[in-house]
Amino acid sequence: MADHGSSENGLKWVDGHIEYKELHTVLTKAVAGFAHLYANGLSKCTFLAGLTGRPIHNLEDLECPPPVSFNHKRWCTLPCHKFPRFSCATKTTHCLYDWLMHYLRNKEYVQCPTDMIRHSATFVAALE
């Protein structure tokens, strides 16, 4: 079997609980109920888009800060913490999710609609 793990953390697919040949099925079912999918980094987006057949939004395109800059507020007891150079995927994922929710809420409340004529007409009508 080809090594489909990550050179960044030294893990291999055979180290996990899901066989690589089952990843497409498991992942496709897991994300079926979500309209938008996000990942951090072009290589992850490309990999996941190829695997799921769906577009993956890159958090870097939204100017998400690098995961190392987050202040992790969650506790994790996974065994990866005994390796100091490894980052915790669980903590990183929670931080990225929290950042994305904050980003989307700010865009919802701060960004003005592009249709200024409608708002101008409403404003003028309200003054009369």
N, C-alpha and C positions, 0 to 999 in steps of 0.2 A: 504494500500500500504506500502511496506517495505521502510524504510528510506535509500535511496541511496545517501544521501548527504555526506558532508565531516565533520568529527569530528574536523578537524583543524580550520574550519572557522564557524562552526555552521549552515551552510546553508543546506537546504533540496531541493530535486528536485522540490517539489511543489512551491518553491520560485521563480522559473525561468519561462521562456516563453514557453519552450518545455516540454511536458509531457514525463515522463521517458519512457513510452511505445513507443513513437515516436523517441526516441534518436537514435536507431539503423538506422532507415531509413534516418533521417536528416544527421547524421554523415557520413554514407556510401556515400550519394550523395555529400556531401561537400568535401570529400577527393578523390573522384573517379578519378580526373584528375592528381593526384600526384603519382609519382613512389615510393617515400620514405616518410615514416611518422616518426615523432620524438615526444618524450615526455620526460619529466624530472622526473625520478624516476621509480623504478621498479613497484610499485603498480599502477601507472598511465599507464605504458606500458602494464602491464598485463590486466588491465581493458579495455583499448582501443583495444588491440588485440582481446580480447574476444568479444567485441562489433562489431568490423569491420571485423573480420576474416582475418586480414592482420597483418604481422609482424610490430612491432613498435620499432624503434631504441631508445635506452635509451641514452640520452645526458650525463648521468653520466659515461657511458662506454667510452665516448669520452673525459673524464676528464673536462667536463664543470663545471665551478665554481658554487657554490650555488647561487641561485637567490638573496639572501639577500646581496651578495657582489657586485652586479651590481650598477653602477651609472645610475639611471633612467634619461633619457634625454627627455622623452616624457611627455606630460601633459595629465591628464585624469580627467574628471569631474564626474565620476560615484559616486553614494552615499556611496560606501564602504569607502571612504576616511574620513568619519566622525568617523570611528572606528579605533583608533590608532593601535590596535594589528593586524588588517587585512592587508594583502598585496594586492596590486592591481594586479589582474590577467592580465589586459590589459597591464600595464607597464611591468610586468614580462614576458609576452609572447613576447612583442617587444624586450626586452633585450635578451631573449633566441634565438630569430630569428636572431638578429644582431650578436650574438656570433657564432651561427651555420654558418652563411654566411661567417664570418671571418675565422672560422675553415676550412670550405670547400675550400675557396680561397687559404689559406696557404698550404693546402694539395695538391692542384692542381699545385701550382707553386714551392713548396719547395721539395716535395718528389720525389726522383729519381725513374724512372722505375726500376723494378726488373730485366729486361732483359739487363744485363750489356754487354753481348757478342755483341749484336747488336750495342751498343754505342761504344764499343772498336773497332769493325771493321770499323765503320764509321770514328772514330778518326784516326786510323792507315791509312786508305785510304786517308784521307785528308792531312796527312803528306807526303805521297809519291809524 
